[in-house]
Amino acid sequence: MAVTLQIVAVNHDGGAQNDQFSVLINENIGSGTRVGKITGWEGLQGALTFSFHKIGNFTYNGGGRYVIEEVIIPPPAGSPAGTPPTKEYYLTVAPGMGGATNFDFDGDEPVHGEVWVDCFGPSSTTITQGEGVYDIYMNDLGNEPEPVPPTLSIAPLSAVKPEGNSGITQYTFTVTRSGDTSAASDVDWVIDVGTGGLTAEDFQSLTGTVHFNAGAPNATITVNVVGDTTVEGNEDFIVRLRNPRDAGISTTNGSAQGTIQDDDSTPPSAPSISIADATGSEGGNIAFVLTRTGDLSQASTVTWTLNHGSTAAGDFGTLPTNTVVFGAGQANATITLPVADDTLAEGNETFTIDLTAGANAVLGDGSATGTILANDAPSISIADATGSEGGNIAFVLTRTGDLSQASTVTWTLNHGSTAAGDFGTLPTNTVVFGAGQANATITLPVADDT
């Protein structure tokens, strides 16, 4: 005779949390038989003794020996680091002399009753979680086939979509129950983030439970994805069914894929700003042209610093503000420096303008050389000279200042205590300095006399 024992929790005293399980009681149990899942019993391992106290219209004979079996289920692939494994506990009838616990009834009609289940450890010390009140339903199955639990499969419903830049976007999956759906069923689900860059932070929750009411063929899993603005490409995740209650999981359709479509675009890079060299004369202006290239749709700013080089602060007038602002769409801007005028013969002078990037800007050529062109004629001087009769007297002329251009100077001999006859043939009275030439000589031949 085969008997189905269905146990449904009525109330608990902080104890066993099994919502429902069925036990097939055979006349002779020759080996341990797993008969039901127990939850909420963390840490209870090894053999435990259950004593049943009958309340109802059936008789209970004898006691049985049972085992709490711990099953450790590792976290799914792709779970965040440190995710602990899941522990499940099962009540197993231990093999014994002539079978396990016997429940006697006349076999004609189903019987109902109530039992108290007390759980004791090997030393008969009561375990406080181990007491609960359960309702018993017993029925003789005779030759009727045992009912086959329904099979659960999962498929994407609305599971390929953009995640959004903020808030929550819902991705849905349909869980279908096929077979005998006359009773309620439950199944857990977990998200496998894979190796594509997804993390637990991309989801509001990585786990959940689906409940089927009696007769319900379908249920929906909703996965809440957290929106962001990170550019990361499309990302796939897997929803896996696990830990079914009063159901089985399809071996071929026990998981389904969702795709988070990338809806984030790479922001345009900041435009590049460069500055060109410039020249100007004393008493005028030197204008440096700044050029902006790239995405000009937004405004940009850049600051500049004058590094004097061979100039001094007095070589310039009042300088403009050191910040240049490019408006949206503007490609060019100018830094104009006023140059002071003087009468010093000092040659060309140089300095630099160095840029520093501000808002929405990067630097291309960020340094430019400015040149103040000298507009003062060079100075020419002549030094005293001596010589002997019958020889030459050489006067050295020195030119200072801007020597970049040629210069000319003329000379006149004023005799003083000499006379024309004291000299030989005199050279031309014009001295020419070539570009870059600093010195020249006037050589006078001196006559000899007695």
Beta strands, then each sheet from edge to edge (+ up, - down):
strand 1: 3-12
strand 2: 20-25
strand 3: 33-38
strand 4: 46-56
strand 5: 59-61
strand 6: 64-73
strand 7: 86-93
strand 8: 102-104
strand 9: 111-120
strand 10: 132-140
strand 11: 151-158
strand 12: 160-162
strand 13: 168-178
strand 14: 185-192
strand 15: 207-212
strand 16: 218-226
strand 17: 235-245
strand 18: 248-249
strand 19: 255-261
strand 20: 272-275
strand 21: 278-281
strand 22: 285-293
strand 23: 300-307
strand 24: 323-326
strand 25: 332-338
strand 26: 349-357
strand 27: 362-363
strand 28: 367-373
strand 29: 379-382
strand 30: 392-400
strand 31: 407-410
strand 32: 430-433
strand 33: 439-445
sheet 1: 2+ 1- 10+ 9- 4+ 6- 7+ 3-
sheet 2: 5+ 8-
sheet 3: 16+ 13- 11+ 18+
sheet 4: 12+ 19+ 17- 14+ 15-
sheet 5: 25+ 22- 20+ 27+
sheet 6: 21+ 28+ 26- 23+ 24-
sheet 7: 29+ 30- 33+
sheet 8: 31+ 32-
end
